[in-house]
Amino acid sequence: MKQRLKNLKLNVKIRLYFSIIVIIFCFVFAMIFTTMLKYNREYNQIIQSATIASGFSIDFKSEFDYKMYRIIIGSKPFYEEDPYVDIRAAQNIGVKLFNTARTKGNKDRAEGIQKYLVNLSKHVHKIEENLKETGHYDENISTLENDIRVLTSLIQETVLEYIYYETLEMENIRAEMEVQMMKTMEMSICLLGIVVIGALFSSVMISNSISKPINQLSNITNQVAKGDLSVRSNIQNGVEVKILSDSLNIMIEKLSNLIETVKKEQSSLREAELRLLQEQINPHFLYNTLDTITWLAEARKSVEVVEVVGSLSHYFRTSLSKGKDMVSLRDEELHVRSYLQIQRLRYEDILSYEINIPEELGRYRIPKITLQPLVENALYHGIKNKRGMGKITVYGRREGEVIILAVHDNGIGMTKERIQQVMEGLGKKEKYRKDFYGLYNVNERLHLYFGQEYGLSIQSIYNEGTEVTIRIPALLINSITGKETQKIQLSS
């Protein structure tokens, strides 16, 4: 039997022991509930009887006697006082008392009250008949004194006895219930002791059957967590734990094979995204700039040609950055300034700009080509869609360990619906990317380099303008090497 229990699955063992405990507790609960229900019903019945009896006016005798006296002396007419109403009400109470009485003695008392009321009704009827004729005053007074007052006294006394004996029965039930509850509690304690002992025994059996293999699995997972993927589990006892052991071995094997693949794919993905960003920006911008140089040369504006060529040279020198992914904020500022100088020559009637980045922020690092896509977005989607002169402002500041950079334009702005669409699109891989490719790419790169707590936020008012804000950590450009940069890319 013991061996069969050991061979059971863990969930079957737990269900078996739990079922036994539930059955015992259900038995105890049913026993207590039945006892309480029984005595509660008896209590309720007694309280109901006492309540009905209390409905019998304690002043019945004095009120009824006085009512009959006034009728006899002629102070009130019989039909107005109508003592039969009081008698019928008392009879109704008497019927209820008989139906709710718990003891034979109280049933006899209830019957006695009914008999007294019948006799009382006869005497009242006799007085009613006498009042129809004169000369019966003495007879009526005698009936009142010798018959009616006696009957009302008997009725009143019987009701009080009824209440007394019902209350006495309540005390008997309370004492009986107390004894029964003590027996129930003793039995419950014994059963509870059995349950506790059984639970302890069950816990020892279950824990012994799984603790050893679980400890072995824990040691293996700790080694895997430390980077050792050469370990393997070899557990044979316990159905569930053996399945878990085999699954762990398969997982370690697959994990070992996939880690290198994931690293390569992550590295390739980021390189592809950076190349894709440059392909999105550089050819389009280069073609337009060369067109600008062409028409400036044709117009013999040599000074402007020199300025555009110089700006273009600075622009591409910063874009390439000797293959580095991270540049200083000073170089990034030079890059976006070169871009704006070129665009100002092309859109001189609608574009002006201002760059206000404190000089002390120039030594902090930032992923290259971060500000330029935001400026381009402000120009093509904000300034060009608004009539009249537009202005782009780039500024920055440091807040604790965070650097805040912002690109503001006074262009056409965006509606609330469009802002919501853009913010939702920034977190998706495919949908909406073509609508705001530059914003998506910048935000994704910031997440990859620094984490999800950094990135873009957008504020815009339609017909007033838009401001795109960047949050990046305040890290010095010289505090990280090229190898560490690559490590950040892989880990992020």
C-alpha positions as CSV (number, residue, x, y, z in Angstrom):
1,M,0.0,0.0,0.0
2,K,2.8,2.4,0.9
3,Q,4.6,1.6,-2.4
4,R,1.4,2.2,-4.4
5,L,1.0,5.6,-2.7
6,K,4.6,6.5,-3.6
7,N,4.0,5.6,-7.3
8,L,0.9,7.9,-7.5
9,K,1.3,11.1,-9.3
10,L,1.9,14.2,-7.1
11,N,-1.4,15.8,-8.1
12,V,-3.3,12.5,-7.3
13,K,-1.6,12.4,-3.8
14,I,-2.5,15.9,-3.0
15,R,-6.1,15.4,-4.2
16,L,-6.4,12.2,-2.1
17,Y,-5.2,13.8,1.1
18,F,-7.1,17.0,0.5
19,S,-10.3,15.0,-0.2
20,I,-9.9,13.2,3.2
21,I,-9.5,16.5,5.0
22,V,-12.5,18.0,3.2
23,I,-14.7,15.0,4.1
24,I,-13.7,15.3,7.8
25,F,-14.3,19.0,7.9
26,C,-17.6,18.6,6.1
27,F,-18.7,16.0,8.6
28,V,-17.9,18.3,11.5
29,F,-19.5,21.3,9.9
30,A,-22.7,19.3,9.1
31,M,-22.9,18.0,12.7
32,I,-22.5,21.5,14.2
33,F,-24.8,23.0,11.6
34,T,-27.5,20.4,12.3
35,T,-27.3,20.9,16.0
36,M,-27.5,24.7,15.7
37,L,-30.4,24.5,13.3
38,K,-32.4,22.2,15.6
39,Y,-32.0,24.4,18.6
40,N,-32.4,27.6,16.6
41,R,-35.8,26.3,15.4
42,E,-36.9,25.5,19.0
43,Y,-35.7,28.9,20.2
44,N,-37.6,30.7,17.4
45,Q,-40.7,28.8,18.3
46,I,-40.5,29.7,21.9
47,I,-39.8,33.4,21.1
48,Q,-42.7,33.3,18.7
49,S,-45.0,32.0,21.4
50,A,-43.8,34.6,23.9
51,T,-44.2,37.3,21.3
52,I,-47.8,36.3,20.5
53,A,-48.6,36.1,24.2
54,S,-47.1,39.6,24.7
55,G,-49.7,40.8,22.2
56,F,-52.3,40.1,24.8
57,S,-52.7,43.5,26.6
58,I,-51.4,43.5,30.1
59,D,-54.3,45.9,30.9
60,F,-57.0,43.6,29.3
61,K,-58.7,43.0,32.6
62,S,-58.8,46.6,33.8
63,E,-59.8,48.0,30.4
64,F,-62.5,45.4,29.7
65,D,-64.0,45.7,33.2
66,Y,-64.1,49.5,33.0
67,K,-65.6,49.3,29.5
68,M,-68.4,47.0,30.8
69,Y,-69.0,49.3,33.9
70,R,-69.5,52.3,31.6
71,I,-71.9,50.4,29.5
72,I,-73.9,49.2,32.6
73,I,-74.2,52.7,34.1
74,G,-75.2,54.1,30.8
75,S,-72.1,56.3,30.3
76,K,-71.4,54.8,26.9
77,P,-73.9,52.9,24.6
78,F,-73.2,49.2,24.1
79,Y,-72.9,49.4,20.3
80,E,-70.2,52.1,20.6
81,E,-68.0,50.3,23.1
82,D,-68.7,46.9,21.4
83,P,-66.9,44.5,23.9
84,Y,-67.2,41.7,21.4
85,V,-64.3,43.2,19.5
86,D,-62.0,42.8,22.5
87,I,-63.3,39.2,23.0
88,R,-62.7,38.3,19.3
89,A,-59.2,39.8,19.4
90,A,-58.4,37.8,22.6
91,Q,-59.8,34.6,21.0
92,N,-57.5,35.1,18.0
93,I,-54.5,35.4,20.3
94,G,-55.7,32.3,22.1
95,V,-55.7,30.3,18.9
96,K,-52.2,31.3,18.0
97,L,-51.0,30.5,21.6
98,F,-52.5,27.0,21.2
99,N,-50.8,26.4,17.8
100,T,-47.3,27.6,19.0
101,A,-47.3,26.0,22.5
102,R,-44.5,23.6,23.0
103,T,-45.7,21.8,26.1
104,K,-49.0,20.1,26.9
105,G,-49.5,22.3,30.0
106,N,-49.4,25.4,27.8
107,K,-51.8,23.9,25.3
108,D,-54.2,23.3,28.2
109,R,-53.8,26.8,29.3
110,A,-54.5,28.1,25.8
111,E,-57.6,26.0,25.7
112,G,-58.6,27.3,29.1
113,I,-58.3,30.9,27.8
114,Q,-60.6,30.1,25.0
115,K,-63.2,28.6,27.4
116,Y,-63.0,31.7,29.6
117,L,-63.5,33.9,26.6
118,V,-66.6,31.9,25.6
119,N,-68.1,32.3,29.1
120,L,-67.1,35.9,29.1
121,S,-69.0,36.4,25.8
122,K,-72.1,34.8,27.3
123,H,-72.1,37.1,30.2
124,V,-71.6,40.1,28.0
125,H,-74.5,38.9,25.8
126,K,-76.7,38.6,28.9
127,I,-75.9,42.2,29.9
128,E,-76.6,43.3,26.3
129,E,-80.1,41.7,26.5
130,N,-80.8,43.3,29.9
131,L,-79.9,46.7,28.6
132,K,-82.7,46.5,26.1
133,E,-85.1,46.6,29.1
134,T,-85.1,48.8,32.2
135,G,-84.9,47.6,35.7
136,H,-81.9,45.2,35.4
137,Y,-79.2,47.6,36.8
138,D,-78.6,45.6,40.0
139,E,-78.5,42.3,38.0
140,N,-76.0,43.7,35.5
141,I,-73.8,45.0,38.3
142,S,-73.9,41.6,40.0
143,T,-72.9,39.9,36.7
144,L,-70.0,42.4,36.3
145,E,-68.7,41.8,39.8
146,N,-69.3,38.1,40.2
147,D,-68.8,36.8,36.7
148,I,-67.0,39.2,34.3
149,R,-64.3,40.4,36.7
150,V,-63.6,36.9,37.8
151,L,-63.3,35.6,34.2
152,T,-61.0,38.5,33.2
153,S,-58.8,37.8,36.2
154,L,-58.5,34.2,35.2
155,I,-57.7,35.1,31.6
156,Q,-55.0,37.5,32.7
157,E,-53.5,35.0,35.1
158,T,-53.5,32.2,32.6
159,V,-51.7,34.3,30.0
160,L,-49.0,35.2,32.5
161,E,-48.6,31.5,33.4
162,Y,-48.3,30.7,29.7
163,I,-45.5,33.2,29.3
164,Y,-43.7,32.0,32.4
165,Y,-43.7,28.3,31.3
166,E,-42.6,29.2,27.8
167,T,-39.7,31.1,29.2
168,L,-38.8,28.3,31.5
169,E,-38.8,25.9,28.5
170,M,-36.4,28.3,26.8
171,E,-33.9,27.9,29.7
172,N,-34.2,24.1,29.5
173,I,-33.4,24.2,25.8
174,R,-30.4,26.5,26.4
175,A,-29.0,24.1,29.0
176,E,-29.6,21.1,26.7
177,M,-28.0,23.0,23.8
178,E,-25.0,23.8,25.9
179,V,-24.4,20.2,26.8
180,Q,-24.8,19.1,23.2
181,M,-22.4,21.8,21.9
182,M,-19.8,20.7,24.4
183,K,-20.1,17.1,23.1
184,T,-19.8,18.4,19.5
185,M,-16.8,20.5,20.4
186,E,-15.1,17.6,22.0
187,M,-15.7,15.5,18.9
188,S,-14.5,18.3,16.7
189,I,-11.3,18.6,18.6
190,C,-10.6,14.9,18.3
191,L,-11.3,15.0,14.5
192,L,-9.1,18.1,14.2
193,G,-6.3,16.3,16.0
194,I,-6.6,13.5,13.5
195,V,-6.6,15.9,10.6
196,V,-3.5,17.7,11.9
197,I,-1.6,14.4,12.4
198,G,-2.7,13.2,9.0
199,A,-1.6,16.5,7.4
200,L,1.8,16.3,9.0
201,F,2.2,12.7,7.9
202,S,1.1,13.6,4.3
203,S,3.4,16.6,4.1
204,V,6.4,14.5,5.2
205,M,5.5,11.9,2.5
206,I,4.9,14.4,-0.3
207,S,7.9,16.5,0.6
208,N,10.2,13.5,0.8
209,S,9.0,12.3,-2.6
210,I,9.8,15.6,-4.4
211,S,12.3,17.5,-2.3
212,K,15.4,15.6,-3.4
213,P,14.8,15.7,-7.1
214,I,13.7,19.4,-6.9
215,N,17.0,20.2,-5.1
216,Q,18.8,18.5,-7.9
217,L,16.9,20.5,-10.5
218,S,17.5,23.7,-8.5
219,N,21.3,23.1,-8.5
220,I,21.2,22.5,-12.3
221,T,19.2,25.6,-13.0
222,N,21.6,27.7,-10.8
223,Q,24.5,26.4,-12.9
224,V,22.6,27.3,-16.1
225,A,21.8,30.8,-14.7
226,K,25.6,31.3,-14.1
227,G,26.2,30.5,-17.8
228,D,27.2,26.9,-17.6
229,L,25.1,25.2,-20.4
230,S,27.1,21.9,-20.3
231,V,25.2,20.5,-17.3
232,R,22.4,17.9,-17.7
233,S,19.8,16.5,-15.3
234,N,19.6,12.7,-14.7
235,I,16.5,12.2,-12.4
236,Q,14.6,8.8,-12.6
237,N,12.2,8.9,-9.7
238,G,8.9,10.8,-9.6
239,V,6.7,11.0,-12.7
240,E,6.3,14.8,-12.8
241,V,9.9,15.6,-11.8
242,K,11.3,13.2,-14.4
243,I,9.3,14.9,-17.1
244,L,10.5,18.2,-15.8
245,S,14.1,16.9,-15.9
246,D,13.8,15.8,-19.5
247,S,12.2,19.1,-20.5
248,L,15.0,21.0,-18.7
249,N,17.7,19.0,-20.6
250,I,15.9,19.8,-23.9
251,M,15.6,23.5,-23.0
252,I,19.3,23.7,-22.1
253,E,20.2,22.1,-25.4
254,K,18.0,24.5,-27.4
255,L,19.1,27.5,-25.4
256,S,22.8,26.7,-26.0
257,N,22.1,26.5,-29.7
258,L,20.0,29.6,-29.9
259,I,22.1,32.0,-27.9
260,E,24.7,32.5,-30.6
261,T,22.0,32.7,-33.2
262,V,20.2,35.4,-31.2
263,K,23.3,37.4,-30.7
264,K,24.1,37.3,-34.4
265,E,20.5,38.2,-35.4
266,Q,20.3,41.0,-32.9
267,S,23.6,42.5,-34.2
268,S,22.5,42.1,-37.8
269,L,19.1,43.6,-37.0
270,R,20.6,46.7,-35.5
271,E,23.1,47.1,-38.3
272,A,20.3,46.7,-40.8
273,E,18.2,49.3,-39.0
274,L,21.0,51.8,-39.0
275,R,21.7,51.2,-42.7
276,L,18.0,51.4,-43.4
277,L,17.9,54.8,-41.6
278,Q,20.8,56.1,-43.6
279,E,19.4,54.9,-46.9
280,Q,16.1,56.6,-46.0
281,I,17.8,59.9,-45.3
282,N,21.0,60.2,-47.3
283,P,20.0,59.6,-50.9
284,H,16.9,61.7,-50.8
285,F,18.7,64.5,-49.1
286,L,21.8,64.3,-51.3
287,Y,19.8,64.5,-54.5
288,N,18.0,67.6,-53.3
289,T,21.2,69.2,-52.1
290,L,23.0,68.5,-55.4
291,D,20.0,70.1,-57.2
292,T,20.4,73.1,-55.0
293,I,24.1,73.4,-55.8
294,T,23.3,73.1,-59.5
295,W,20.8,75.9,-59.7
296,L,23.0,78.1,-57.4
297,A,25.9,77.6,-59.8
298,E,23.7,78.3,-62.8
299,A,22.7,81.5,-61.0
300,R,26.4,82.3,-60.5
301,K,26.0,82.5,-56.7
302,S,29.4,81.2,-55.8
303,V,29.3,82.3,-52.2
304,E,26.2,80.3,-51.6
305,V,27.7,77.3,-53.5
306,V,30.7,77.3,-51.2
307,E,28.5,77.5,-48.2
308,V,26.3,74.6,-49.3
309,V,29.3,72.4,-50.3
310,G,30.9,73.2,-46.9
311,S,27.8,72.3,-45.0
312,L,27.3,69.2,-47.0
313,S,30.9,68.1,-46.3
314,H,30.4,68.7,-42.5
315,Y,27.1,66.8,-42.7
316,F,28.5,63.7,-44.3
317,R,31.6,63.7,-42.2
318,T,29.5,63.6,-39.0
319,S,27.1,61.0,-40.5
320,L,30.0,58.6,-41.2
321,S,31.7,59.3,-37.8
322,K,34.4,56.8,-38.7
323,G,32.0,54.0,-38.3
324,K,31.1,54.8,-34.7
325,D,27.5,54.4,-33.5
326,M,27.9,56.9,-30.7
327,V,29.0,60.5,-31.2
328,S,29.3,63.5,-28.9
329,L,26.3,65.9,-28.6
330,R,28.6,68.6,-30.0
331,D,29.1,66.5,-33.2
332,E,25.4,65.8,-33.4
333,E,24.7,69.5,-33.0
334,L,27.2,70.2,-35.9
335,H,25.4,67.6,-38.0
336,V,21.9,69.0,-37.6
337,R,23.3,72.6,-38.0
338,S,24.8,71.6,-41.3
339,Y,21.5,70.1,-42.4
340,L,19.6,73.2,-41.4
341,Q,22.0,75.5,-43.2
342,I,21.5,73.6,-46.4
343,Q,17.8,73.5,-46.1
344,R,17.6,77.2,-45.3
345,L,19.2,78.0,-48.7
346,R,16.5,75.8,-50.3
347,Y,13.6,77.2,-48.3
348,E,14.8,80.7,-47.4
349,D,11.3,82.2,-47.8
350,I,9.7,79.9,-45.3
351,L,12.4,78.7,-43.0
352,S,14.4,80.1,-40.1
353,Y,16.0,78.1,-37.3
354,E,17.7,78.5,-33.9
355,I,19.9,76.0,-32.0
356,N,20.4,76.5,-28.3
357,I,22.3,73.6,-26.7
358,P,24.5,74.6,-23.8
359,E,28.2,74.1,-24.4
360,E,28.7,71.9,-21.3
361,L,26.3,69.3,-22.8
362,G,28.6,68.8,-25.8
363,R,30.7,66.2,-24.1
364,Y,27.9,63.8,-23.5
365,R,27.2,60.9,-25.9
366,I,24.2,60.3,-28.2
367,P,23.5,57.9,-31.0
368,K,24.4,59.5,-34.3
369,I,21.7,60.8,-36.6
370,T,19.2,61.3,-33.8
371,L,18.3,65.0,-34.1
372,Q,18.4,65.3,-37.9
373,P,15.4,63.0,-38.6
374,L,13.3,65.0,-36.1
375,V,14.3,68.3,-37.7
376,E,13.5,66.9,-41.2
377,N,10.2,65.7,-39.9
378,A,9.5,69.2,-38.5
379,L,10.4,70.8,-41.9
380,Y,8.5,68.5,-44.2
381,H,5.4,67.8,-42.1
382,G,5.2,71.0,-40.1
383,I,6.7,74.1,-41.7
384,K,6.0,73.2,-45.4
385,N,2.3,72.5,-44.6
386,K,1.9,76.0,-43.1
387,R,1.7,79.2,-45.0
388,G,4.2,81.9,-44.2
389,M,7.5,81.9,-42.4
390,G,8.2,79.0,-40.1
391,K,10.8,78.5,-37.5
392,I,12.6,75.4,-36.1
393,T,14.1,75.6,-32.6
394,V,16.5,72.9,-31.2
395,Y,17.4,73.2,-27.6
396,G,18.6,71.0,-24.7
397,R,19.1,70.9,-21.0
398,R,20.2,68.5,-18.3
399,E,17.9,67.3,-15.5
400,G,19.8,65.3,-12.9
401,E,21.1,62.2,-14.7
402,V,19.0,62.7,-17.8
403,I,19.5,65.0,-20.8
404,I,16.5,66.5,-22.5
405,L,16.7,67.5,-26.1
406,A,13.7,69.0,-28.0
407,V,12.9,70.0,-31.6
408,H,10.2,72.6,-31.8
409,D,8.5,74.0,-34.8
410,N,5.6,76.5,-35.3
411,G,4.2,74.6,-38.3
412,I,0.8,73.1,-38.9
413,G,0.8,70.9,-35.8
414,M,-1.2,67.8,-35.3
415,T,-4.7,66.9,-34.2
416,K,-5.2,64.8,-31.0
417,E,-6.2,61.8,-33.2
418,R,-3.0,62.1,-35.2
419,I,-0.9,62.4,-32.1
420,Q,-2.5,59.2,-30.7
421,Q,-1.9,57.4,-34.0
422,V,1.7,58.4,-34.1
423,M,2.4,57.4,-30.5
424,E,0.7,54.0,-31.0
425,G,2.7,53.6,-34.2
426,L,6.0,54.2,-32.5
427,G,5.6,51.0,-30.5
428,K,4.8,48.8,-33.5
429,K,7.1,47.0,-35.9
430,E,5.2,47.2,-39.1
431,K,2.0,49.3,-39.0
432,Y,2.3,53.0,-39.5
433,R,6.1,52.9,-40.0
434,K,6.0,54.4,-43.5
435,D,4.0,57.4,-42.2
436,F,6.7,58.5,-39.8
437,Y,9.7,56.4,-40.5
438,G,12.3,58.8,-39.0
439,L,10.4,59.2,-35.7
440,Y,10.0,55.4,-35.4
441,N,13.6,54.7,-36.2
442,V,15.0,57.2,-33.7
443,N,12.7,56.0,-30.9
444,E,13.6,52.4,-31.6
445,R,17.3,53.0,-31.6
446,L,17.1,55.0,-28.3
447,H,15.2,52.0,-26.8
448,L,17.9,49.6,-28.1
449,Y,20.8,51.6,-26.7
450,F,19.4,52.9,-23.4
451,G,16.2,51.0,-22.5
452,Q,12.5,51.5,-22.6
453,E,12.5,54.3,-20.1
454,Y,14.2,56.6,-22.7
455,G,13.0,57.7,-26.1
456,L,10.6,60.2,-27.7
457,S,7.6,62.0,-26.6
458,I,5.4,64.3,-28.7
459,Q,3.3,67.4,-27.9
460,S,1.4,69.2,-30.6
461,I,-1.4,71.8,-31.0
462,Y,-3.1,72.0,-34.4
463,N,-2.3,75.2,-36.2
464,E,0.2,76.2,-33.5
465,G,3.1,73.7,-33.8
466,T,4.8,70.6,-32.6
467,E,7.5,69.7,-30.1
468,V,9.3,66.3,-30.1
469,T,11.3,65.7,-26.9
470,I,14.2,63.2,-26.5
471,R,15.2,61.7,-23.1
472,I,18.7,60.0,-22.9
473,P,20.9,59.2,-20.0
474,A,23.7,61.7,-19.2
475,L,26.8,59.6,-20.1
476,L,30.1,61.1,-21.1
477,I,31.3,60.2,-24.5
478,N,34.7,59.1,-23.2
479,S,33.2,56.8,-20.5
480,I,32.4,54.1,-23.0
481,T,34.6,52.2,-25.4
482,G,33.7,50.7,-28.8
483,K,33.5,47.2,-27.4
484,E,31.2,48.4,-24.6
485,T,29.0,50.1,-27.2
486,Q,28.7,46.8,-29.0
487,K,27.9,45.0,-25.8
488,I,25.1,47.5,-25.0
489,Q,23.6,46.8,-28.4
490,L,23.6,43.1,-27.9
491,S,22.2,43.2,-24.3
492,S,19.5,45.7,-25.1
